[in-house]
C-alpha cells in the first residue's frame, strides 16, 4: 500500500525466531523496519536480515524502556509503528494506519487494542478485553518514560486518539514460556518499585496477590475463558508475587550494602 507520509516500523527482540518473519511481513508497508536485538542466541537476526527494508542493531538488554528508546533513536522518520514480535497487524489495521498518518488532522499518538491469544486459543476476558497500548505515534512528540523498567509507558506531548482495528497478539504458545515471562516482568517491576523508595510489607504483598487473581478471574470474567483463563489469572497473580519478592530482595541488598559501608 502506498504511504505518502514516511513510516518507520520498530521491533525489539530476543530469541524470536518463531515470530520474527511474520512480524516483519505484516510491516512491509513501512518505509524502513528497524530491529533492536538483545543478542539473540537463536536465528532471529539471521532470519530478519533476509527480509527487505530491515536493519538490525544489537544492544545488551538492561530493561525494556531503554531498548525501546534506543530503537526510536535509530528511526529516520517521524511516524512510528512499534510492534512486539508476537503482534500482528491485520490488512484492515494496515489500511487504517495508512489513512491516519496521511490525514492532515492526525493526532500525535494512537492507542491500538489487542486481541489476545494464549497457547493458540483466543482469550476474550481475563482482563485482556480492555488491553490497549500506544503503537502508532510521532517520534517528535513522544518518548518512553525512563523510570519504567517494564510495562513501558509512552509519554506523549500532544494529542491522543484510538484506532478502531485491533492488533492480534499471539502471546506465548506454551504455558512454561509465559510463566517465565511473567516472573521476569515481576522481578523488573520489583526493582522499579525499589528505585521509587517503596517499602516492602508482607500484608500488602499477599493482599495484592490475592486481589489480582480475584480481579482477573471474577471481576474481569476470566472464569469464562475456561482452563486458559484460570492459567492466565494465576500467572498474573504470580507476577505480582514475584514483584514483591523482588522488592524484598532489593531492600535486603540495600541494607547489606549500608552495613558494609
N, C-alpha and C positions, 0 to 999 in steps of 0.2 A: 504494500500500500504506500502511495506517495505521501510524504510528510514534508510540508513546506518549512515548518519550524524544525530546527535540528534537535535531535533527541539522543541522549546517552543512556544506555542501559547498564546497570551496575549489579554485580553479584559478589558476595563474599563466600568463600568455600573452604571446606576441609573434608577431604575424603568423600567427595560427592560424585564418584564415577558413575553410580547408578542413576543419577539425576541430571548431570550437567548437560548432556546432549539435548535432552528435552527442554530444559530451561532456556538454553541458548536458542533453540529452534523457535520458540514462541516469541523471542525478542528480535527476530531477524528483520523486522521493520525499522528498527532503530538505526541511527547513522553509525554508531560505534557501540561495542559491547566490551566492557572492562570488568575483569575478574581480579579480585584481590584474594589470593590463596594463602592459607596458613601452613605452607609446606606439606601438602597432602602426601601421604605415603602410598596412595593408590594411583589410578590412571587419570585422575581428574584433569590435571594440567595437560597431559598429552592429548586427551580427547578434545579439550577446549581449543587447543591450538590447531586442530584440523579443520575448524569451522571458520567461515568468513566473518570479517569485521571484528574479530576477537583479539584483545590484548590482555596478557596475563602479567600481573605483578605479584611477587611473593613477599610476605612480611610475617614475622613471628607473631603469633596470637598473644595479645595482652588482655584485651576484652573486646566485646562486640562493638562498642561505641567507637573505639579507636580504629578498628578495621573499617567501619562504615565511613568515618570521616576521612580516612586515608583514601578510600575509593573515590569519594567526592573530589578530592584534590587532584585526581588523575583525569577527571572528566573535562572535555574541551567545550561542551555545550551547556547552556543554562538549564534547559529542561532535562529532568532526570526521571527515569523509571527504575526503581530499586526493588529487585525481587530477591527472595530467598531461593536457594537452589531447588527446593522441593515445592515451589509455587509455579503455577502455570496460568498464563493469560489465555482466555478463550478468544475466538475470532471476533465476537461481539465486544469484548473489552478492548481489543486492539483498535477496532473502529472507533470506539468511544474515546480512547486516549488520543488518537489522531485528530478527531474533531475538536477535542478540548484544547490541545496545545496550539491549534490553528485558529482558535477563536480569539479575536482581539479583546474580548471581555473576560478571558480566562482568569480564574483566581490563581493564587500563588502556590497553593498546595492542596492536594486532594487525598481524602481517605478512600480506601477501597476495602469493601467487605470480603471476607474469605469463607469459602465453603470447605469445611474440614473433612479430611479422610484419615482414618486410622486403621492400620492393618488391612488396608484395601476396602474398608467399609465406610460409607458416608455417615457422618455424625451430624445429627440435626439439633441436638441440645447440649447438655453438659457444660453450659457456659460458652459454647462456641457460636451460638446464634447471633451474638452481637459483636463478634470478633472483627475488628477493623483496624487497619494501620495506614499510615501515610505511605504511599507507594509512588505517587506522581507529584513532582514539585519542581519549583525553580531553585537552582543551586544558589543563586544570588540572594534568595530570601529565606534560606533555611540551613540549619546545622544541627547535628546530633549533640545532645546535652552531654558534655564531658564528664559530668558527675555520675552518669549511669553506666554501670558495667554490663548490665543485662537488661532485657526489655527496653531496648534503646528508645529514647524519646527525641523526636524531631522537634526542634524549637523553630517555629515559623514566625518570621517578621513580616506578616502580610495577611492576605485574605485566604480563607479556607473553604473548601467545598467537599462534596462527597460524590463519587462516581456511582453510577447505577449498577453496572455489571460486576459480578463477583470474580475474584481470583479463586482458582481451585488449589487448595493447599493439601498436597499429598504428604502428610506427615509420615512418621516412621512406619515402615512396612512390618515391623515386628515389635513386640512388647518390650523386649530387653533393651533395644536401642533407644526407645523413647524414655524408658526408665533412667538410663544413663544420662540422657539429655536433661531431664528434669532435676536430677541430682546435681549435675554440673551447674545448671542455672541457679539452683538454690545456694550452692557454695558461693557463686559470684555475688548473689544478692546479699548474703550474709556479710561478705567483705564490704559491699557498698554501704550497708547499714552501719558497720563499724566506723567507716570513714565519716559518716554523718554523726558520730558520737552517740549512737543509740546504745542503750544498756540492756543486757540480757536479763530476763525474768522468766523463770520456769513456768509460772502460771500463764503468762501471756503466750509463751511458746505453745503449750498444749491446748490452750483455748483457741488460738488461731488455727492450729492444725485441724481440730475438730470442726470449727466453723467453716473452714474452707471446704471440707468434704460435704458437710451438711448443705452449704450453699449450692455447690455444683451438682450434687446428687438429687436434692429435694427442691430447692428454690429454682434452680436453673434446669430442672427436669431431666437430669442425667439418667434417672431411673427408666425413662422412656427409650433410652439408647441401648438397653439390654446389657449384655456382658461387656461390650466395649465401653458403654457409658460408665459402668462401675469401675473398670480399669482406669479410664481417664480421670475420673473423680478421685480415685485413690492416688494416682500419680500426681495430681495437682496438690493434694494434701501432703504427699511425700516431699514435694519440692519446698513447701512451706516448712516442714520439719527440718529439712536439710539447711534451709536459710538460718534457722535459729541455732542449729548445731554449729554452723559456720561462724555465726556471730559470737557464740560462746567460745569457740576456739581462738578467734581473733582477740577477744578480751584476755584470755589466758596468756597468749603470746605477748600481748602488750604489757601485762603485769610482770611477766617474767623479764622482759627487756628492761623495765624500770628497776627491778631488783638488781639486775646485773650492773646497771649504770649507777 
